[in-house]
Amino acid sequence: MEIERKFLAAQLPEDLEHYPSHLLEQAYLCTEPVVRVRRSDSEYILTYKGKGLMSREEYNLPLTAESYAHLKAKADGNIISKRRYLIPLESGLTAELDVFGPPFEGLVLVEVEFPSEEAALTFSAPGWFGEEVTWSTEYHNSTLSQKRF
């Protein structure tokens, strides 16, 4: 089960380059249900996500580089690329700050995953977080993959 809240970033944290980060690329094979393939640096993953906004089922399976490339070629829509920074929060949680590349350059989202819905609902976002978009599908990566330019 994935339990997360999502925000637009109001500003970037200072010294962003000092935080660990990963280059992500993801392609969506289907958006209902969500089936995607992702490359995170040199790891490759096939993911299934169920319906939901803050909480939803999520299953991950490892892929080889070859199977990732084969499935990526079958993508339905935009390939999403982003740099994900892992920023520790006071509560022992981690903010995942995503700085998107083309065609979504300028979009910066921050997500926080939680161990329970109660923890998610009682979370107070730091000042550098902006507008909360958890309850909107507009900022789901699967929705962005279908956006036409």
C-alpha positions as CSV (number, residue, x, y, z in Angstrom):
1,M,0.0,0.0,0.0
2,E,1.3,3.4,-1.0
3,I,0.2,6.3,1.3
4,E,1.5,9.7,0.2
5,R,0.8,13.3,0.1
6,K,1.9,15.5,-2.8
7,F,2.6,19.2,-3.0
8,L,3.8,21.8,-5.5
9,A,7.1,23.1,-4.2
10,A,6.9,26.8,-3.2
11,Q,10.7,27.1,-3.3
12,L,13.7,24.8,-3.5
13,P,15.6,24.0,-0.3
14,E,19.0,25.6,0.1
15,D,22.0,23.5,-1.0
16,L,19.8,21.2,-3.0
17,E,22.9,19.7,-4.7
18,H,24.1,18.3,-1.4
19,Y,21.1,15.9,-1.0
20,P,21.2,12.4,-2.5
21,S,19.4,12.3,-5.8
22,H,18.4,9.9,-8.6
23,L,17.7,10.4,-12.2
24,L,14.3,8.8,-13.0
25,E,12.7,8.0,-16.4
26,Q,9.3,6.4,-16.5
27,A,7.0,5.3,-19.2
28,Y,3.3,4.4,-18.9
29,L,2.0,1.3,-20.6
30,C,-1.5,1.8,-19.3
31,T,-3.2,4.5,-17.1
32,E,-6.3,2.6,-15.9
33,P,-5.0,0.7,-14.1
34,V,-1.6,2.4,-13.9
35,V,1.1,0.1,-15.3
36,R,4.5,1.8,-15.7
37,V,8.2,1.0,-16.2
38,R,10.8,3.1,-14.4
39,R,14.6,3.5,-14.6
40,S,16.1,4.9,-11.4
41,D,19.8,5.3,-12.2
42,S,20.7,1.7,-13.1
43,E,17.7,0.0,-11.5
44,Y,14.6,-1.0,-13.6
45,I,11.1,-1.6,-12.2
46,L,7.7,-2.5,-13.4
47,T,4.9,-1.0,-11.2
48,Y,1.2,-1.6,-10.9
49,K,-0.8,1.0,-9.0
50,G,-4.5,0.7,-8.0
51,K,-7.1,3.5,-7.9
52,G,-6.9,6.2,-5.2
53,L,-5.5,9.6,-4.3
54,M,-3.7,9.5,-1.0
55,S,-3.7,5.7,-0.5
56,R,-3.6,3.0,-3.2
57,E,-2.2,-0.4,-3.8
58,E,1.2,-0.6,-5.4
59,Y,3.2,-3.6,-6.5
60,N,6.8,-3.4,-7.9
61,L,8.7,-6.1,-9.8
62,P,12.4,-5.9,-10.9
63,L,13.2,-5.7,-14.6
64,T,16.4,-6.1,-16.6
65,A,17.7,-3.2,-18.7
66,E,16.7,-5.2,-21.8
67,S,13.1,-5.8,-20.7
68,Y,12.9,-2.1,-19.6
69,A,14.0,-0.9,-23.0
70,H,11.5,-3.3,-24.7
71,L,8.6,-2.1,-22.6
72,K,9.6,1.6,-22.7
73,A,9.2,1.4,-26.5
74,K,5.6,0.5,-26.0
75,A,4.8,3.6,-23.9
76,D,1.4,5.2,-24.3
77,G,2.2,9.0,-24.2
78,N,5.0,11.1,-22.8
79,I,8.1,9.6,-21.2
80,I,8.6,11.4,-17.9
81,S,12.1,12.3,-16.8
82,K,13.0,14.0,-13.5
83,R,15.7,14.3,-10.9
84,R,14.5,13.1,-7.5
85,Y,16.2,14.6,-4.4
86,L,15.8,12.8,-1.1
87,I,15.4,15.4,1.7
88,P,15.1,14.3,5.3
89,L,12.3,15.8,7.4
90,E,12.3,16.3,11.2
91,S,9.8,13.6,11.8
92,G,12.0,10.9,10.3
93,L,10.2,11.1,7.0
94,T,11.7,11.9,3.6
95,A,10.6,14.5,1.2
96,E,11.0,13.3,-2.4
97,L,11.5,16.5,-4.4
98,D,11.0,15.9,-8.2
99,V,12.5,18.4,-10.6
100,F,11.0,17.6,-14.0
101,G,12.7,17.7,-17.4
102,P,11.2,18.4,-20.8
103,P,8.4,18.5,-21.7
104,F,7.5,19.4,-18.1
105,E,10.5,21.6,-17.4
106,G,9.6,24.0,-14.6
107,L,7.3,21.6,-12.8
108,V,8.6,20.8,-9.3
109,L,6.6,18.4,-7.0
110,V,7.3,17.1,-3.6
111,E,5.9,13.9,-2.2
112,V,6.1,12.4,1.3
113,E,5.3,8.7,1.9
114,F,3.8,7.6,5.3
115,P,3.5,4.4,7.3
116,S,-0.3,5.0,7.9
117,E,-3.2,7.2,6.9
118,E,-3.3,8.6,10.4
119,A,0.4,9.8,10.0
120,A,-0.4,11.2,6.6
121,L,-3.4,13.2,7.9
122,T,-1.6,14.6,10.9
123,F,1.5,15.7,8.9
124,S,2.4,19.4,8.9
125,A,4.2,20.4,5.7
126,P,7.4,22.5,6.0
127,G,7.3,26.1,4.8
128,W,9.1,25.4,1.5
129,F,6.2,23.1,0.5
130,G,3.6,24.9,-1.6
131,E,0.0,24.1,-2.5
132,E,-1.2,20.6,-1.7
133,V,-2.2,18.6,-4.8
134,T,-2.8,15.2,-3.1
135,W,-6.5,15.2,-3.9
136,S,-6.1,16.1,-7.6
137,T,-5.2,13.6,-10.4
138,E,-3.8,16.5,-12.4
139,Y,-0.3,16.0,-11.0
140,H,-0.2,12.2,-11.1
141,N,2.6,11.2,-13.4
142,S,0.2,8.9,-15.2
143,T,-1.9,12.0,-16.0
144,L,1.1,14.0,-17.2
145,S,2.1,11.1,-19.5
146,Q,-1.2,11.7,-21.4
147,K,-0.9,15.5,-21.6
148,R,-0.8,16.7,-25.2
149,F,1.4,19.7,-26.3
